[in-house]
Amino acid sequence: MNSRKDDRRGFIRVPFNTEVEVEAQGKIIRSREEINLSMSGIRLITSEAFPSPGATCRVKIILQASDNRVTLGANGKVVWSAPGSLAVEFTELDLDSYHHLRNLILNNTDEPEKAEREFTSHWGIRPPRT
């Protein structure tokens, strides 16, 4: 990946397969396709209607393993939408969702040391401003 994009995004991104729901503008958009996930946002593939960039939304990332189901929740803002794809920047995560998301990224990245450095270089879901 281009290092300028890495710097701009602030967090490592990981591909992951799971169910996602995005609620925006009175509609719920569901996806079970591969997502691209970071501490600051999500990109998903969907065939459903798209909210406009700037729309506020609620994201649910549903993790299911046998009888155990965990839902990560985040408030966000649509930053990009086009036919087939939607990107959301997280604006707020509850503490449990933050920890689940952090562990999900650490356990699914090819670069766990880099991810750990990103986590320890700042708190929260916003990269440090330079």
Secondary structure in CASP SS format (residue, H / E / C, confidence):
PFRMAT SS
TARGET T0000
AUTHOR 0000-0000-0000
METHOD secondary structure of the structure
MODEL  1
M C 1.00
N C 1.00
S H 1.00
R H 1.00
K H 1.00
D H 1.00
D H 1.00
R H 1.00
R H 1.00
G C 1.00
F C 1.00
I C 1.00
R C 1.00
V E 1.00
P E 1.00
F E 1.00
N E 1.00
T C 1.00
E E 1.00
V E 1.00
E E 1.00
V E 1.00
E E 1.00
A E 1.00
Q C 1.00
G C 1.00
K E 1.00
I E 1.00
I E 1.00
R E 1.00
S E 1.00
R C 1.00
E C 1.00
E E 1.00
I E 1.00
N E 1.00
L E 1.00
S C 1.00
M C 1.00
S C 1.00
G E 1.00
I E 1.00
R E 1.00
L E 1.00
I E 1.00
T C 1.00
S C 1.00
E C 1.00
A C 1.00
F C 1.00
P C 1.00
S C 1.00
P C 1.00
G C 1.00
A C 1.00
T E 1.00
C E 1.00
R E 1.00
V E 1.00
K E 1.00
I E 1.00
I E 1.00
L E 1.00
Q E 1.00
A E 1.00
S C 1.00
D C 1.00
N E 1.00
R E 1.00
V E 1.00
T E 1.00
L E 1.00
G E 1.00
A E 1.00
N E 1.00
G E 1.00
K E 1.00
V E 1.00
V E 1.00
W E 1.00
S E 1.00
A E 1.00
P C 1.00
G C 1.00
S E 1.00
L E 1.00
A E 1.00
V E 1.00
E E 1.00
F E 1.00
T E 1.00
E E 1.00
L E 1.00
D C 1.00
L H 1.00
D H 1.00
S H 1.00
Y H 1.00
H H 1.00
H H 1.00
L H 1.00
R H 1.00
N H 1.00
L H 1.00
I H 1.00
L H 1.00
N H 1.00
N H 1.00
T C 1.00
D C 1.00
E C 1.00
P H 1.00
E H 1.00
K H 1.00
A H 1.00
E H 1.00
R H 1.00
E H 1.00
F H 1.00
T H 1.00
S H 1.00
H C 1.00
W C 1.00
G C 1.00
I C 1.00
R C 1.00
P C 1.00
P C 1.00
R C 1.00
T C 1.00
END
